[in-house]
Amino acid sequence: MAMINLYSLLKVSLSASDDEIRCALKRAADEQILDWERWQTCRKVLLNPDLRAKYNAKLLTENPQLRQEIIPGLLEPVETKVGKSEEYRLFNENEYRPKYSFTIKIPFLALKRKLTPMFNPDTGEFKIAYTGLSITPFFMGFLTPLLVKDVRGSLYWFIWCVIISFLGVQLNFPRLGTLLFIALMCFCYCNQYTKHLLKQGFKFCGTSEQNYRAARILKMELNSANTVSDVKVTQIKNGILDNLVRLFIFFPIAIVCLYLIRIVYSVLTEVFINLSLIFISAK
């Protein structure tokens, strides 16, 4: 099976510099001309000197005619190469001048790859969302949406908690109802909230990797209708010391929340049992 020419996918020559490749990668991400897997392969292989050298050797073995693309590049004077590199650097700086800029700290214990920054160009509002599976509901229950300031979502999932708990009591499996609710929230909440923001006019504004991942999980294609490129988001990751301090702060809070959830669950269970007995007695 013939090798895929990654250079032709990015529309650059084999002698392209790292700056030229970065520029081509950014253009490919903005114009959505490559799927996520191929874009990621181009980035990993062509920006890694060792992998690129091995790839070039295999590519030239299968396609000897491509050597003519390398020879002119090798014969160029050093001044010409430096001039081209500087030209591409200035091109990148002039091409990407964000209209909006935000700085965020990646939330405690959050995975950066699940983070999905979103921006509403109509209102200028910026929000953080997540895509994929989340285990936070296992600890926080219906209070999980409050971590992203989603009061509406917290109320919505509280109602679902009441309904599922009631069904569990009716079927004499109260714990099964609780587990079902937690599993449902773990699998559905993050994606549901992200889709809700998209319907409100928010667009993806994270890194190319974050945007591609979110689109793949939500089974949608990235385009100008759901992606905005004139927003720069600087994402700062907390240090180990900061995380340890937050762990000592948030762990007791999580324990208290679990205790409150248990009390609410016990009260609701007792209420449902009494209502069921009244309903049965009335019959």
C-alpha positions as CSV (number, residue, x, y, z in Angstrom):
1,M,0.0,0.0,0.0
2,A,1.4,3.4,-1.1
3,M,2.3,5.9,1.6
4,I,0.2,9.0,2.0
5,N,2.1,12.2,1.1
6,L,1.5,14.4,4.1
7,Y,3.2,17.3,2.3
8,S,0.7,17.2,-0.5
9,L,-2.1,17.2,2.1
10,L,-0.8,20.4,3.6
11,K,0.2,21.8,0.1
12,V,3.9,22.3,1.1
13,S,7.1,21.0,-0.4
14,L,9.4,18.4,1.2
15,S,11.9,21.1,2.0
16,A,9.4,23.2,3.9
17,S,10.6,24.7,7.2
18,D,8.8,24.2,10.5
19,D,7.3,27.6,10.3
20,E,5.9,26.8,6.8
21,I,4.4,23.6,8.2
22,R,2.9,25.3,11.2
23,C,1.3,27.9,8.9
24,A,-0.1,25.1,6.7
25,L,-1.4,23.3,9.7
26,K,-3.2,26.4,10.9
27,R,-4.6,27.1,7.5
28,A,-5.8,23.5,7.2
29,A,-7.5,23.7,10.6
30,D,-9.2,27.0,9.8
31,E,-10.4,25.9,6.4
32,Q,-11.4,22.4,7.7
33,I,-9.7,20.7,4.7
34,L,-8.4,17.7,6.6
35,D,-10.1,15.3,9.0
36,W,-8.9,15.1,12.6
37,E,-6.8,11.9,12.3
38,R,-4.8,13.1,9.2
39,W,-4.3,16.6,10.7
40,Q,-3.0,15.1,13.9
41,T,-0.7,12.7,11.9
42,C,0.7,15.7,9.9
43,R,1.4,17.6,13.1
44,K,3.1,14.7,14.9
45,V,5.2,13.5,12.0
46,L,6.3,16.7,10.2
47,L,7.1,18.7,13.4
48,N,9.2,15.9,14.9
49,P,12.7,15.9,13.4
50,D,13.3,12.2,13.9
51,L,9.9,11.0,12.7
52,R,10.1,13.4,9.8
53,A,13.5,12.1,8.7
54,K,12.3,8.5,8.8
55,Y,9.1,9.4,7.0
56,N,11.1,11.3,4.3
57,A,13.4,8.3,3.8
58,K,10.4,5.9,3.2
59,L,8.5,8.5,1.1
60,L,11.6,9.1,-1.2
61,T,12.2,5.3,-1.5
62,E,8.7,4.9,-2.9
63,N,8.7,8.1,-4.9
64,P,12.2,8.9,-6.2
65,Q,10.8,11.7,-8.3
66,L,10.2,13.8,-5.2
67,R,13.9,14.3,-4.6
68,Q,13.8,17.2,-7.0
69,E,11.7,19.1,-4.4
70,I,14.5,18.7,-1.8
71,I,17.5,19.6,-3.9
72,P,16.5,23.2,-4.7
73,G,15.8,23.8,-1.0
74,L,19.3,22.4,-0.1
75,L,21.0,24.6,-2.6
76,E,19.4,27.8,-1.3
77,P,21.7,30.3,0.5
78,V,21.3,30.5,4.2
79,E,20.2,34.2,3.9
80,T,17.3,33.1,1.7
81,K,16.2,30.4,4.1
82,V,16.3,32.8,7.1
83,G,14.4,35.4,5.0
84,K,11.7,32.8,4.2
85,S,11.4,31.7,7.8
86,E,11.1,35.3,9.0
87,E,8.5,36.0,6.3
88,Y,6.4,33.1,7.4
89,R,6.7,34.2,11.1
90,L,5.5,37.7,10.2
91,F,2.7,36.2,8.0
92,N,1.5,34.1,11.0
93,E,1.6,37.1,13.4
94,N,-0.3,39.4,10.9
95,E,-2.7,36.6,9.9
96,Y,-3.8,35.8,13.5
97,R,-4.8,39.0,15.3
98,P,-7.7,38.0,17.6
99,K,-10.5,40.4,18.2
100,Y,-11.2,38.9,21.6
101,S,-8.8,37.5,24.2
102,F,-9.5,35.5,27.3
103,T,-7.3,33.8,29.9
104,I,-8.7,30.9,31.9
105,K,-7.3,28.5,34.5
106,I,-8.1,24.9,33.8
107,P,-10.5,23.9,36.5
108,F,-9.3,21.6,39.3
109,L,-8.8,18.0,38.2
110,A,-10.2,18.8,34.7
111,L,-8.6,17.2,31.7
112,K,-7.5,19.7,29.2
113,R,-8.5,17.5,26.3
114,K,-12.1,17.5,27.6
115,L,-12.1,21.2,28.0
116,T,-14.2,23.0,25.3
117,P,-13.9,26.8,25.4
118,M,-17.0,28.5,23.8
119,F,-17.7,32.0,22.7
120,N,-20.9,33.8,21.6
121,P,-20.0,36.4,18.9
122,D,-23.4,38.1,19.2
123,T,-23.2,38.8,22.9
124,G,-19.4,38.6,23.5
125,E,-20.0,36.0,26.3
126,F,-17.4,33.4,27.0
127,K,-18.1,30.0,28.7
128,I,-16.3,26.8,29.5
129,A,-17.9,23.5,28.5
130,Y,-16.8,19.9,28.4
131,T,-17.3,17.0,26.0
132,G,-17.2,13.3,26.7
133,L,-17.7,11.1,29.8
134,S,-17.4,12.8,33.2
135,I,-17.2,11.1,36.6
136,T,-17.9,14.3,38.6
137,P,-21.6,13.4,38.9
138,F,-20.6,10.3,40.9
139,F,-19.4,12.7,43.6
140,M,-21.5,15.8,43.1
141,G,-24.8,14.4,41.8
142,F,-27.2,17.0,40.5
143,L,-25.0,19.8,41.9
144,T,-22.4,19.1,39.1
145,P,-23.8,21.8,36.7
146,L,-23.0,24.4,39.3
147,L,-19.3,23.9,38.7
148,V,-19.8,25.5,35.3
149,K,-22.4,28.0,36.6
150,D,-25.3,26.1,35.0
151,V,-28.1,26.7,37.4
152,R,-30.7,25.7,34.8
153,G,-28.9,22.4,34.3
154,S,-28.8,21.7,38.1
155,L,-32.5,22.2,38.4
156,Y,-33.2,20.1,35.3
157,W,-31.1,17.2,36.7
158,F,-32.7,17.6,40.2
159,I,-36.1,16.9,38.6
160,W,-34.7,13.9,36.8
161,C,-33.2,12.7,40.2
162,V,-36.6,12.9,41.8
163,I,-38.3,11.1,38.9
164,I,-35.8,8.2,38.7
165,S,-35.7,7.9,42.5
166,F,-39.5,7.6,42.5
167,L,-39.4,4.9,39.9
168,G,-36.7,3.1,41.8
169,V,-38.8,3.1,45.0
170,Q,-41.9,1.9,43.0
171,L,-39.9,-1.0,41.7
172,N,-38.4,-1.8,45.1
173,F,-34.9,-1.0,43.8
174,P,-34.1,2.5,45.3
175,R,-30.3,2.0,45.0
176,L,-30.7,0.9,41.4
177,G,-32.5,4.1,40.7
178,T,-29.7,6.1,42.2
179,L,-27.1,4.3,40.2
180,L,-29.1,4.7,37.0
181,F,-29.4,8.5,37.6
182,I,-25.6,8.8,38.2
183,A,-24.7,6.8,35.2
184,L,-27.1,8.8,33.0
185,M,-25.6,12.0,34.2
186,C,-22.0,10.8,33.8
187,F,-22.6,9.9,30.2
188,C,-25.0,12.7,29.1
189,Y,-24.5,15.9,31.0
190,C,-21.3,17.3,29.5
191,N,-22.5,16.7,25.9
192,Q,-26.0,17.9,26.6
193,Y,-24.7,21.2,28.1
194,T,-22.3,21.8,25.1
195,K,-25.2,21.2,22.6
196,H,-27.3,23.6,24.7
197,L,-24.7,26.3,24.3
198,L,-24.4,25.7,20.6
199,K,-28.2,26.2,20.2
200,Q,-27.8,29.5,22.1
201,G,-25.3,30.8,19.5
202,F,-22.0,29.8,21.2
203,K,-19.2,28.6,19.0
204,F,-16.1,26.5,19.6
205,C,-13.0,28.7,20.2
206,G,-10.5,26.3,21.7
207,T,-7.4,24.8,20.2
208,S,-7.7,22.8,17.0
209,E,-7.3,19.6,19.0
210,Q,-10.1,20.6,21.4
211,N,-12.4,21.7,18.6
212,Y,-11.9,18.5,16.6
213,R,-12.4,16.3,19.6
214,A,-15.6,18.1,20.6
215,A,-17.0,17.8,17.1
216,R,-16.1,14.1,16.8
217,I,-17.8,13.3,20.1
218,L,-20.9,15.3,19.2
219,K,-20.9,13.7,15.7
220,M,-20.8,17.0,13.8
221,E,-18.6,18.7,11.3
222,L,-16.6,21.9,12.1
223,N,-17.5,24.9,10.0
224,S,-18.0,28.6,10.2
225,A,-21.4,28.1,11.8
226,N,-20.0,26.5,14.9
227,T,-16.4,27.7,15.0
228,V,-14.9,31.1,15.6
229,S,-11.3,31.9,14.8
230,D,-10.9,35.5,16.0
231,V,-10.8,34.5,19.7
232,K,-7.6,33.8,21.6
233,V,-7.9,31.7,24.7
234,T,-4.8,31.4,26.9
235,Q,-5.2,28.2,29.0
236,I,-3.2,28.1,32.2
237,K,-2.7,24.8,34.1
238,N,-2.5,25.0,37.8
239,G,0.7,23.7,39.5
240,I,0.9,20.7,41.8
241,L,1.0,22.9,44.9
242,D,-2.2,24.7,43.8
243,N,-3.9,21.4,43.2
244,L,-3.0,20.1,46.6
245,V,-4.3,23.3,48.3
246,R,-7.6,23.0,46.3
247,L,-7.8,19.3,47.2
248,F,-7.8,20.1,50.9
249,I,-10.5,22.8,50.3
250,F,-12.8,20.9,47.9
251,F,-12.6,17.4,49.5
252,P,-14.5,18.5,52.7
253,I,-17.0,20.4,50.5
254,A,-17.5,17.2,48.4
255,I,-18.1,15.2,51.5
256,V,-20.7,17.7,52.8
257,C,-22.4,17.7,49.4
258,L,-22.6,13.9,49.4
259,Y,-24.0,14.0,52.9
260,L,-26.7,16.5,51.9
261,I,-27.5,14.5,48.8
262,R,-27.9,11.4,51.0
263,I,-30.3,13.3,53.3
264,V,-32.3,14.6,50.4
265,Y,-32.5,11.2,48.9
266,S,-33.6,9.6,52.2
267,V,-36.3,12.3,52.6
268,L,-37.6,11.8,49.1
269,T,-37.6,8.1,49.5
270,E,-39.7,8.3,52.7
271,V,-42.1,10.7,51.0
272,F,-42.5,8.5,48.0
273,I,-43.1,5.4,50.2
274,N,-45.8,7.3,52.2
275,L,-47.4,8.5,49.0
276,S,-47.4,5.0,47.6
277,L,-49.0,3.6,50.8
278,I,-51.7,6.3,50.7
279,F,-52.3,5.6,47.0
280,I,-52.6,1.8,47.7
281,S,-54.9,2.4,50.7
282,A,-57.1,4.6,48.7
283,K,-57.7,1.8,46.2
